[in-house]
């Protein structure tokens, strides 16, 4: 993994595209920096799908 932000965005997109997960699930994407202890929000929390 060379770009954790891109990896998180890709993972969230995969979850959103999974038709077997309930649409009402809330998903977000975060990156935790182990050196600084800071958490960066990459993808805002939102429902998987609006169905």
SVG drawing of the C-alpha trace seen along z (x, -y; Angstrom):
<svg xmlns="http://www.w3.org/2000/svg" viewBox="-35 -15 41 25">
<polyline fill="none" stroke="black" stroke-width="0.4" points="0.0,0.0 1.7,-3.1 -1.2,-5.6 -3.4,-4.9 -5.9,-7.7 -6.5,-6.2 -6.7,-2.7 -9.4,-3.8 -11.4,-5.5 -11.2,-2.3 -12.3,-0.2 -15.3,-2.4 -16.2,-2.4 -16.1,1.5 -18.4,1.5 -20.8,-0.8 -20.9,1.3 -21.6,4.5 -25.3,5.4 -25.3,8.0 -24.8,5.4 -27.9,3.6 -28.4,0.2 -28.9,-1.5 -25.4,-0.6 -23.4,-3.8 -19.8,-3.7 -16.9,-6.2 -13.2,-6.1 -10.4,-7.2 -6.6,-7.1 -4.8,-6.9 -1.2,-8.2 0.7,-6.0 3.5,-8.6 1.4,-11.6 -1.7,-9.9 -3.9,-12.0 -7.0,-10.7 -7.9,-12.1 -11.3,-11.7 -11.1,-10.6 -14.8,-9.6 -17.6,-11.3 -20.0,-8.9 -23.0,-8.1 -25.4,-5.3 -24.2,-2.7 -27.0,-3.3 -30.2,-5.4 -32.8,-2.6"/>
</svg>
